[in-house]
Amino acid sequence: MGRFYLTTAIDYSNGEPHLGHAVEKIGADVIARYRRACGDDVHFLIGMDEHGQKVEREAAKNDRSPSEWVDAIAEAFQEAWRRLTISHDDFIRTSEERHRRGVTHLMRRIAENDDLYPATYEGHYCAGCEAFKKDDELEDGQCPLHPQREIEWTEEANWFFRLSEYTEPLLRHYEVNPDFIRPAKRRNEILRFVEAGLDDISASRSRIRWGIPFPSDEAHTVYVWFDALSNYITAVGYPDDPAFDGRWPADLHIIGKDITRFHCVYWPAMLMAAGIELPATVWGHGFLNIGGAKLSKSGGTELDLLELVARHGPDALRYFLTREVPWDGDRDYASVNDFIEQFDRRYTTDLANDLGNLVNRVVSMVAKYREAPADGSAAGPLAERAARALEGYRDAMDAYLLHRGLAAAFDLIAASNAFVDEMKPWALAKAEREGADPAVLDATLGQLIGAIGTTTAMLTPFMPTKAADMWRALGGDGEPPAFDELETSMRTLEAVRPGAVLFPRPEET
């Protein structure tokens, strides 16, 4: 059994969970469930980033203390992830004592390496990014990621991190470890940024009180990005829990493409300074956009996450987002209505018609034509197609191309539906009653059960609840099997269990 430590960006506590958060958490959950089905010992971390200027301001705006505010936001996020069946093993909050202790130790280690020094910063600050900005990072005087927010001119005494000393070490690491930054387009962006030379960055704030006190200078708090990035090690026991050595380094950090600089430049430099091993891979996923821009309440393009979950159920939303939003790129919808229409279309055509109808037809035919369970290990052309589909699926999933893995599963669903139309089991059953060889119908039904079993295994990471329903309908017990147990499990199915419609159409609910 391999070890696999997977993290996502911890979400900022300045507002409710939204669809953009869900794209990342669902994708990460698919990877976590896939790795478990491969037999790995998975540790899946998510959490909340609860310090900083934005949180202070949002709490004040809502007449709450920062701690009261973050408690309420953390509960809203955790409820959203429960509704979406996110299978995380830990939910860290940066206001927790375990995190505060780990951050304090990390900053001391960096200081012992002589990588921190006091200086005065003068320049632009984007509260939306919680980041200082150079002139060439602004567009018309605004942050391109938060054009609705006013850039602030800031002058304050801070502690600085000697990031400039890590230009060459970082470039060497990228060269020796080409998979450190993925996909390739994110790697190329970071290479260009680092090759241009790095400037030292602030490691503290002197005007923000809602944060972790800076070691040896409690007039300052730890700059929020140093605080937040450290969650990946504090959550697994840094500095002194023995569990840390069993989990770290992380196998995969999953983040949005807008924060690759923090994770692929600042974070590895911090770890180098503290003498801590670097993670294996940082994956910068793209965005779901409406009208060419990120989801925005002020822009009228926000979609209510829990309303979308309720529309067709959590598994349908998980399917739609992983099928439509490429894990290595962006997906743009013309409008909110366009998004809803595409969601409804995918639900009806892909889930209700193609998948749901296939499972219902095959299970009903097996129940009608055979008293004994169908042999899901039967050989034949559909079985060969299923084996090829599974191989392509696993190649895509191992490369973190989730949308391609899901497409491979639905290619097998299309092939299975075509096989039903070609073989016409109802006609074979009639011929059998008239004296034809029953082996033909046995092989047909067996291959269909086998193909649906393979499909079930492939869909389990994406639609865990519906996949479990499919497995029970096929005659399986418990949860769908892991990949190395699939072939054996297909030989030991009980009698099929026809049941409720898997994906009811709106008129059927």
Backbone torsions as a table, in degrees:
resi	resn	phi	psi	omega
1	MET	NA	126.6	178.1
2	GLY	-85.7	160.3	176.3
3	ARG	-99.9	136.9	-179.3
4	PHE	-141.1	112.2	179.7
5	TYR	-106.8	119.3	-172.5
6	LEU	-123.9	133.4	178.4
7	THR	-129.8	161.2	168.4
8	THR	-121.5	170.0	170.6
9	ALA	-62.5	136.9	174.7
10	ILE	-79.2	137.4	-171.2
11	ASP	-82.0	144.2	-175.0
12	TYR	-81.8	141.0	-170.7
13	SER	-89.0	40.9	-179.9
14	ASN	-105.2	5.1	179.5
15	GLY	-176.9	176.8	-176.1
16	GLU	-71.7	158.3	175.8
17	PRO	-64.3	143.4	-179.8
18	HIS	-133.4	-177.6	-173.4
19	LEU	-63.6	-33.9	177.9
20	GLY	-61.8	-41.5	174.2
21	HIS	-60.1	-41.3	-175.4
22	ALA	-66.1	-37.1	178.5
23	VAL	-55.4	-46.6	-178.3
24	GLU	-68.5	-46.6	-175.1
25	LYS	-68.6	-37.2	177.9
26	ILE	-66.1	-45.8	179.1
27	GLY	-59.5	-43.8	178.4
28	ALA	-64.6	-39.3	179.1
29	ASP	-64.6	-38.1	176.4
30	VAL	-59.5	-44.5	179.2
31	ILE	-64.5	-43.5	-180.0
32	ALA	-61.3	-45.0	-179.2
33	ARG	-68.1	-36.7	177.6
34	TYR	-63.6	-45.7	-179.7
35	ARG	-64.1	-35.9	175.5
36	ARG	-64.0	-40.4	178.8
37	ALA	-67.2	-20.7	174.8
38	CYS	-83.7	-4.0	178.1
39	GLY	98.1	6.8	-177.5
40	ASP	-79.8	151.1	170.6
41	ASP	-84.8	97.4	-171.5
42	VAL	-95.2	137.1	168.3
43	HIS	-122.4	116.5	-170.8
44	PHE	-115.7	115.9	-174.7
45	LEU	-111.4	133.2	166.8
46	ILE	-134.3	-179.1	178.8
47	GLY	169.9	-163.0	-175.1
48	MET	-129.6	136.9	174.5
49	ASP	-96.3	109.5	-164.2
50	GLU	-115.7	4.6	-179.2
51	HIS	-109.9	171.2	172.0
52	GLY	112.1	176.0	-172.9
53	GLN	-66.4	-42.2	-178.1
54	LYS	-61.3	-40.9	-178.8
55	VAL	-66.2	-43.8	176.5
56	GLU	-54.2	-46.9	-175.8
57	ARG	-69.4	-42.0	179.8
58	GLU	-65.5	-40.0	177.9
59	ALA	-61.9	-45.6	179.5
60	ALA	-63.3	-40.4	179.5
61	LYS	-60.6	-31.0	-178.4
62	ASN	-102.1	17.0	176.2
63	ASP	54.9	42.8	176.0
64	ARG	-130.2	158.4	171.0
65	SER	-74.3	158.1	178.0
66	PRO	-56.1	-39.7	-178.3
67	SER	-67.4	-39.8	176.9
68	GLU	-63.9	-40.9	-178.5
69	TRP	-63.2	-49.2	-176.0
70	VAL	-68.9	-29.7	176.2
71	ASP	-62.1	-43.6	-178.9
72	ALA	-68.4	-41.6	-179.6
73	ILE	-67.0	-41.3	179.4
74	ALA	-60.7	-39.5	179.0
75	GLU	-67.2	-37.9	177.9
76	ALA	-63.0	-42.0	178.5
77	PHE	-66.1	-44.1	-178.3
78	GLN	-65.0	-34.6	176.0
79	GLU	-66.2	-41.0	177.3
80	ALA	-60.3	-43.0	-179.0
81	TRP	-70.7	-30.6	172.7
82	ARG	-63.8	-43.1	-178.9
83	ARG	-63.8	-31.5	-178.8
84	LEU	-94.8	9.0	178.2
85	THR	52.9	42.7	175.2
86	ILE	-72.9	129.2	-169.4
87	SER	-101.2	42.5	-179.1
88	HIS	-66.6	151.3	178.7
89	ASP	-94.5	-17.8	-178.4
90	ASP	-152.0	146.1	175.8
91	PHE	-128.6	102.0	-176.2
92	ILE	-93.5	144.3	173.9
93	ARG	-120.3	134.3	-174.5
94	THR	-72.8	-5.7	173.7
95	SER	-86.4	-3.5	-179.2
96	GLU	-73.7	151.9	-180.0
97	GLU	-64.9	-38.0	-179.6
98	ARG	-60.9	-34.5	179.3
99	HIS	-75.3	-45.2	179.8
100	ARG	-56.5	-43.2	-178.5
101	ARG	-65.3	-42.4	-179.8
102	GLY	-67.1	-40.6	179.2
103	VAL	-64.1	-43.6	179.4
104	THR	-58.7	-44.3	179.5
105	HIS	-64.6	-42.4	-179.5
106	LEU	-61.1	-45.8	-178.4
107	MET	-65.0	-34.6	176.3
108	ARG	-65.8	-40.0	178.6
109	ARG	-63.0	-41.7	178.8
110	ILE	-65.0	-39.0	178.5
111	ALA	-65.4	-39.5	179.3
112	GLU	-62.9	-24.3	177.6
113	ASN	-85.9	7.1	-179.9
114	ASP	60.7	37.4	-179.7
115	ASP	-106.9	10.8	176.3
116	LEU	-125.5	139.7	178.8
117	TYR	-153.0	152.6	-179.5
118	PRO	-84.9	142.5	176.9
119	ALA	-163.0	174.8	179.8
120	THR	-108.8	133.2	177.9
121	TYR	-102.3	136.7	170.2
122	GLU	-132.0	123.5	178.6
123	GLY	165.4	-169.5	-176.4
124	HIS	-82.8	146.1	177.8
125	TYR	-135.7	129.4	175.3
126	CYS	-102.0	113.2	179.5
127	ALA	-67.1	-28.1	178.3
128	GLY	-64.1	-41.2	177.7
129	CYS	-86.3	-14.2	-168.0
130	GLU	52.4	48.1	-174.9
131	ALA	-145.9	146.4	172.9
132	PHE	-78.5	144.9	-173.6
133	LYS	-126.8	135.4	171.5
134	LYS	-81.1	163.8	179.8
135	ASP	-58.3	-39.6	-176.8
136	ASP	-75.8	-2.7	175.8
137	GLU	-94.4	-3.3	-178.7
138	LEU	-102.1	153.8	175.3
139	GLU	-124.2	116.3	-175.7
140	ASP	54.1	37.7	176.7
141	GLY	78.1	7.0	-178.1
142	GLN	-122.7	155.2	172.0
143	CYS	-70.5	126.6	-178.6
144	PRO	-64.4	-21.8	179.1
145	LEU	-85.0	-23.1	-178.9
146	HIS	-136.1	62.8	-175.9
147	PRO	-64.3	-19.3	-179.3
148	GLN	-81.9	-11.0	-179.5
149	ARG	-98.9	143.4	179.3
150	GLU	-81.7	131.5	175.7
151	ILE	-71.1	136.9	-178.2
152	GLU	-104.7	137.7	171.6
153	TRP	-86.0	126.0	-172.7
154	THR	-123.7	134.6	172.3
155	GLU	-130.3	114.5	179.8
156	GLU	-157.5	153.0	176.2
157	ALA	-81.9	123.9	-179.1
158	ASN	-131.2	168.2	163.7
159	TRP	-90.4	137.1	-176.9
160	PHE	-112.2	149.1	176.2
161	PHE	-102.5	134.8	-176.7
162	ARG	-78.8	65.1	179.2
163	LEU	-62.2	-33.3	-177.3
164	SER	-58.4	-25.8	-179.5
165	GLU	-72.6	-11.1	-173.2
166	TYR	-107.4	10.5	178.7
167	THR	-58.0	-55.0	-177.6
168	GLU	-69.8	-42.5	175.8
169	PRO	-58.0	-38.5	178.3
170	LEU	-66.7	-44.8	179.8
171	LEU	-61.8	-38.4	176.7
172	ARG	-64.6	-39.7	179.6
173	HIS	-64.4	-43.1	177.9
174	TYR	-60.4	-39.5	-178.0
175	GLU	-68.7	-43.2	-177.7
176	VAL	-74.9	-27.8	-176.6
177	ASN	-122.8	77.8	-174.9
178	PRO	-63.9	-19.6	178.3
179	ASP	-90.5	6.7	-179.0
180	PHE	-63.5	-39.4	179.1
181	ILE	-118.1	121.8	179.0
182	ARG	-139.9	155.2	-4.2
183	PRO	-71.6	-178.7	-171.2
184	ALA	-58.3	-36.2	-177.7
185	LYS	-64.1	-34.9	176.9
186	ARG	-70.1	-39.5	177.9
187	ARG	-60.1	-45.0	-178.6
188	ASN	-63.1	-38.8	178.2
189	GLU	-62.2	-45.1	-178.1
190	ILE	-68.4	-39.9	178.2
191	LEU	-58.0	-45.7	179.7
192	ARG	-61.8	-40.4	-178.9
193	PHE	-65.2	-46.8	-176.3
194	VAL	-73.1	-38.0	179.3
195	GLU	-60.9	-25.7	178.3
196	ALA	-74.8	-7.9	-179.3
197	GLY	98.1	142.4	-175.7
198	LEU	-107.8	144.3	173.5
199	ASP	-100.9	154.7	173.7
200	ASP	-65.3	153.2	-175.3
201	ILE	-128.3	156.5	177.7
202	SER	-66.9	137.6	175.3
203	ALA	-114.0	-1.4	179.0
204	SER	-145.0	166.6	170.3
205	ARG	-128.8	138.3	-179.5
206	SER	-98.3	-8.0	-176.2
207	ARG	-112.2	-0.5	-177.2
208	ILE	-109.4	118.0	-177.0
209	ARG	-92.7	-23.3	-178.2
210	TRP	-85.0	88.9	-178.0
211	GLY	-178.6	-173.0	-179.4
212	ILE	-89.0	126.8	179.6
213	PRO	-55.8	138.3	-179.3
214	PHE	-75.1	128.5	-177.5
215	PRO	-58.1	133.5	177.3
216	SER	74.9	-2.1	178.7
217	ASP	-153.6	80.9	-172.9
218	GLU	-79.0	4.9	167.9
219	ALA	-73.8	-11.3	179.5
220	HIS	-116.4	158.5	167.1
221	THR	-115.2	156.1	179.0
222	VAL	-64.4	130.0	178.2
223	TYR	-54.2	138.2	-167.1
224	VAL	-58.4	-31.9	-179.5
225	TRP	-73.8	-35.7	173.4
226	PHE	-63.5	-40.5	176.7
227	ASP	-61.8	-53.6	-172.9
228	ALA	-67.1	-45.9	-177.0
229	LEU	-60.4	-29.1	-177.0
230	SER	-68.6	-12.6	-177.8
231	ASN	-58.7	-28.3	-176.4
232	TYR	-65.2	-26.5	177.2
233	ILE	-100.2	-36.5	-179.1
234	THR	-65.4	-31.1	-178.8
235	ALA	-68.0	-22.8	-179.9
236	VAL	-110.6	22.6	166.0
237	GLY	106.3	3.3	177.8
238	TYR	-61.8	134.8	10.5
239	PRO	-101.8	-14.2	-166.0
240	ASP	-125.6	4.3	176.9
241	ASP	-80.8	129.0	179.1
242	PRO	-57.0	-22.5	179.5
243	ALA	-62.8	-25.5	-177.3
244	PHE	-59.4	-45.5	-179.0
245	ASP	-66.6	-22.9	178.9
246	GLY	-84.0	-15.6	-177.2
247	ARG	-111.4	-42.7	-175.6
248	TRP	-83.1	144.3	8.6
249	PRO	-82.6	155.5	176.2
250	ALA	-63.1	142.5	174.9
251	ASP	-80.0	-32.0	-174.9
252	LEU	-154.7	120.3	166.2
253	HIS	-96.4	124.7	175.0
254	ILE	-106.0	125.0	-176.0
255	ILE	-143.2	164.5	172.0
256	GLY	-75.8	152.4	-176.5
257	LYS	-63.3	-17.4	-178.3
258	ASP	-78.6	-11.1	-179.1
259	ILE	-121.4	25.0	178.0
260	THR	-64.3	-35.5	-178.8
261	ARG	-60.2	-42.2	180.0
262	PHE	-65.3	-39.2	-175.1
263	HIS	-87.4	-26.6	-175.4
264	CYS	-103.9	-10.6	178.6
265	VAL	-121.3	-63.5	-175.1
266	TYR	-64.9	-48.3	-175.5
267	TRP	-63.1	-51.1	178.4
268	PRO	-62.9	-33.4	176.6
269	ALA	-65.4	-41.2	176.1
270	MET	-58.9	-44.9	-179.6
271	LEU	-64.9	-42.3	176.9
272	MET	-58.4	-44.2	-178.8
273	ALA	-62.8	-32.1	-178.7
274	ALA	-92.9	-0.3	179.4
275	GLY	71.8	32.8	-179.0
276	ILE	-110.7	139.1	-179.6
277	GLU	-61.7	146.9	-178.4
278	LEU	-85.5	153.6	175.2
279	PRO	-64.5	162.4	-177.3
280	ALA	-74.9	-46.6	-173.4
281	THR	-145.2	138.9	168.7
282	VAL	-114.0	122.8	-179.3
283	TRP	-109.3	118.3	178.7
284	GLY	-98.9	101.0	-178.3
285	HIS	-80.5	163.0	179.9
286	GLY	-86.7	-165.4	-172.9
287	PHE	-122.4	156.8	166.2
288	LEU	-93.2	120.7	-176.8
289	ASN	-115.7	151.1	173.4
290	ILE	-118.9	118.2	-179.4
291	GLY	62.9	31.8	177.2
292	GLY	83.9	3.9	-178.2
293	ALA	-132.5	159.3	177.6
294	LYS	-63.1	157.6	177.7
295	LEU	-56.2	136.8	-174.3
296	SER	-150.6	125.9	175.6
297	LYS	-65.7	-44.8	-178.0
298	SER	-67.0	-28.1	179.3
299	GLY	-86.9	0.6	179.0
300	GLY	73.5	21.1	-177.9
301	THR	-118.7	23.4	178.2
302	GLU	-83.9	141.2	176.4
303	LEU	-115.2	128.4	-177.5
304	ASP	-70.8	118.0	-173.5
305	LEU	-62.6	-48.4	-176.0
306	LEU	-70.2	-29.9	174.2
307	GLU	-65.5	-38.3	177.4
308	LEU	-67.1	-38.5	176.1
309	VAL	-60.6	-43.2	-177.9
310	ALA	-71.7	-22.5	-173.5
311	ARG	-61.5	-51.2	179.2
312	HIS	-131.5	8.0	-179.3
313	GLY	97.2	157.5	-175.3
314	PRO	-63.3	-38.3	-178.1
315	ASP	-66.9	-35.4	178.9
316	ALA	-65.7	-41.3	178.7
317	LEU	-68.1	-40.6	176.3
318	ARG	-58.3	-44.9	178.8
319	TYR	-61.5	-49.1	-174.2
320	PHE	-60.5	-46.1	-176.2
321	LEU	-68.6	-38.2	-180.0
322	THR	-77.9	-25.0	176.8
323	ARG	-79.3	-37.3	-171.9
324	GLU	-90.1	-34.8	-175.9
325	VAL	-98.4	107.2	-179.0
326	PRO	-61.1	135.7	-174.7
327	TRP	-70.2	-14.9	178.1
328	ASP	-112.3	17.9	-178.8
329	GLY	-161.5	-166.9	-178.1
330	ASP	-104.0	163.7	171.7
331	ARG	-135.2	124.3	-177.0
332	ASP	-111.6	134.1	173.6
333	TYR	-114.1	145.3	-175.9
334	ALA	-65.0	-33.5	-175.6
335	SER	-161.4	173.0	174.6
336	VAL	-60.7	-41.7	179.1
337	ASN	-62.7	-37.5	177.6
338	ASP	-61.8	-43.5	177.3
339	PHE	-58.9	-49.1	-178.5
340	ILE	-62.0	-43.0	179.6
341	GLU	-62.1	-41.8	179.1
342	GLN	-67.7	-37.3	176.2
343	PHE	-61.5	-47.9	179.4
344	ASP	-62.6	-40.2	-179.1
345	ARG	-64.6	-47.1	178.8
346	ARG	-60.6	-40.3	179.9
347	TYR	-61.1	-46.8	-176.4
348	THR	-71.1	-49.8	-173.5
349	THR	-77.1	-50.1	-173.7
350	ASP	-78.1	-48.0	-171.4
351	LEU	-88.9	-53.8	-177.8
352	ALA	-70.9	-50.0	-175.1
353	ASN	-77.6	-57.1	-172.0
354	ASP	-75.1	-55.8	-176.3
355	LEU	-80.1	-54.6	-176.5
356	GLY	-59.9	-43.7	-179.4
357	ASN	-66.1	-37.7	177.8
358	LEU	-61.0	-51.2	-178.2
359	VAL	-61.4	-44.0	-178.7
360	ASN	-63.0	-44.7	-178.5
361	ARG	-64.5	-47.0	-175.2
362	VAL	-68.4	-45.7	-179.8
363	VAL	-62.8	-40.3	179.0
364	SER	-65.0	-40.4	179.4
365	MET	-67.7	-40.3	177.5
366	VAL	-63.1	-44.4	179.3
367	ALA	-62.4	-35.3	-177.0
368	LYS	-78.9	-37.2	-169.9
369	TYR	-102.5	-12.8	-175.5
370	ARG	-137.5	130.8	175.7
371	GLU	-79.8	-39.5	178.9
372	ALA	-83.8	157.0	177.4
373	PRO	-60.7	144.8	174.8
374	ALA	-70.7	143.2	-179.1
375	ASP	-81.2	101.4	-177.0
376	GLY	-70.5	-4.6	177.3
377	SER	-98.9	10.8	-177.9
378	ALA	-58.8	142.2	-179.7
379	ALA	-90.0	161.3	177.9
380	GLY	149.4	-177.6	-174.7
381	PRO	-63.1	-38.4	179.6
382	LEU	-70.2	-36.9	176.8
383	ALA	-62.0	-39.3	177.3
384	GLU	-66.0	-39.2	178.4
385	ARG	-64.5	-38.7	179.1
386	ALA	-64.6	-40.7	179.4
387	ALA	-63.8	-41.6	178.4
388	ARG	-66.9	-39.0	179.5
389	ALA	-63.8	-41.5	179.7
390	LEU	-65.0	-38.9	178.0
391	GLU	-63.4	-45.3	177.7
392	GLY	-64.6	-38.5	177.4
393	TYR	-59.9	-47.8	-176.5
394	ARG	-68.4	-35.8	175.5
395	ASP	-60.7	-44.4	-179.7
396	ALA	-66.5	-43.5	-177.6
397	MET	-68.1	-38.0	177.4
398	ASP	-64.3	-26.9	177.9
399	ALA	-90.9	5.4	-179.4
400	TYR	63.9	24.7	176.7
401	LEU	-96.7	77.0	-169.9
402	LEU	-62.0	-39.4	-178.6
403	HIS	-63.8	-33.7	177.8
404	ARG	-74.1	-35.6	175.4
405	GLY	-61.7	-43.0	179.1
406	LEU	-67.0	-37.0	177.3
407	ALA	-63.8	-36.6	177.6
408	ALA	-63.2	-38.8	177.5
409	ALA	-63.9	-41.4	-178.2
410	PHE	-77.4	-21.2	169.6
411	ASP	-64.2	-38.9	177.6
412	LEU	-68.8	-36.5	176.2
413	ILE	-61.7	-44.3	178.0
414	ALA	-62.2	-41.6	178.9
415	ALA	-64.6	-36.7	179.3
416	SER	-67.6	-42.4	176.9
417	ASN	-63.2	-39.9	178.2
418	ALA	-64.9	-36.1	179.4
419	PHE	-66.0	-38.3	175.8
420	VAL	-61.4	-46.8	-179.1
421	ASP	-65.0	-34.8	-179.3
422	GLU	-73.5	-46.3	-173.0
423	MET	-84.5	-24.4	178.1
424	LYS	48.9	70.9	-178.1
425	PRO	-54.7	-32.2	178.0
426	TRP	-63.0	-36.6	176.9
427	ALA	-71.7	-36.9	177.4
428	LEU	-65.0	-37.5	178.6
429	ALA	-65.0	-40.1	177.6
430	LYS	-64.4	-43.9	178.8
431	ALA	-63.0	-36.1	178.9
432	GLU	-63.4	-41.5	178.8
433	ARG	-64.3	-23.2	179.8
434	GLU	-95.3	10.9	173.0
435	GLY	108.5	1.6	180.0
436	ALA	-71.6	162.2	-178.9
437	ASP	-64.8	121.0	-178.8
438	PRO	-68.2	-14.3	-177.6
439	ALA	-63.6	-28.8	-179.4
440	VAL	-65.6	-46.4	178.3
441	LEU	-68.3	-37.3	176.9
442	ASP	-56.4	-48.8	-177.3
443	ALA	-66.4	-36.4	179.7
444	THR	-65.8	-51.1	-179.8
445	LEU	-66.1	-38.4	179.4
446	GLY	-62.7	-42.4	178.6
447	GLN	-65.5	-37.1	178.8
448	LEU	-67.0	-43.4	176.8
449	ILE	-62.3	-41.6	178.9
450	GLY	-62.9	-42.5	179.9
451	ALA	-65.7	-39.7	178.0
452	ILE	-69.3	-35.0	175.2
453	GLY	-62.3	-43.6	176.9
454	THR	-63.8	-42.7	177.0
455	THR	-59.4	-41.7	179.6
456	THR	-59.5	-45.4	178.7
457	ALA	-61.9	-39.8	-179.2
458	MET	-69.3	-33.4	-177.1
459	LEU	-86.5	-15.1	-175.8
460	THR	-54.9	-44.5	178.1
461	PRO	-63.0	-29.1	-176.4
462	PHE	-87.9	-42.9	-175.6
463	MET	-131.3	72.1	-170.8
464	PRO	-61.7	-36.7	-178.0
465	THR	-72.9	-48.0	180.0
466	LYS	-67.6	-35.0	177.6
467	ALA	-64.0	-39.5	176.4
468	ALA	-63.4	-38.8	175.7
469	ASP	-62.9	-40.5	177.9
470	MET	-62.4	-44.3	-178.9
471	TRP	-62.2	-41.7	177.7
472	ARG	-65.7	-38.5	179.1
473	ALA	-63.1	-33.1	179.0
474	LEU	-74.6	-11.9	-177.8
475	GLY	106.6	7.5	179.9
476	GLY	-82.3	158.0	177.2
477	ASP	-112.5	146.6	177.9
478	GLY	71.5	-154.7	-179.1
479	GLU	-80.3	156.5	174.9
480	PRO	-55.1	146.7	-173.9
481	PRO	-73.3	157.9	169.8
482	ALA	-67.8	164.5	-173.4
483	PHE	-61.5	-37.5	-178.5
484	ASP	-78.1	-6.1	177.6
485	GLU	-105.8	-4.0	-171.3
486	LEU	-62.4	-48.8	-175.8
487	GLU	-61.0	-44.4	178.5
488	THR	-64.7	-42.3	-178.3
489	SER	-62.8	-34.0	-179.0
490	MET	-68.0	-20.3	179.1
491	ARG	-87.0	-11.4	-173.7
492	THR	-118.4	22.3	178.2
493	LEU	-66.6	144.2	172.2
494	GLU	-84.0	-172.0	177.5
495	ALA	-62.8	144.5	179.9
496	VAL	-61.9	158.6	-176.8
497	ARG	-127.1	84.1	176.2
498	PRO	-58.0	138.7	-176.9
499	GLY	-149.1	-149.7	-176.9
500	ALA	-67.1	158.2	177.1
501	VAL	-61.6	131.4	-174.7
502	LEU	-66.4	-46.4	179.3
503	PHE	-129.6	87.5	-178.2
504	PRO	-62.8	137.0	171.8
505	ARG	-71.5	157.5	-176.4
506	PRO	-52.0	-37.8	-178.5
507	GLU	-72.8	-13.1	-179.5
508	GLU	-95.0	-5.6	-177.2
509	THR	-91.8	NA	NA
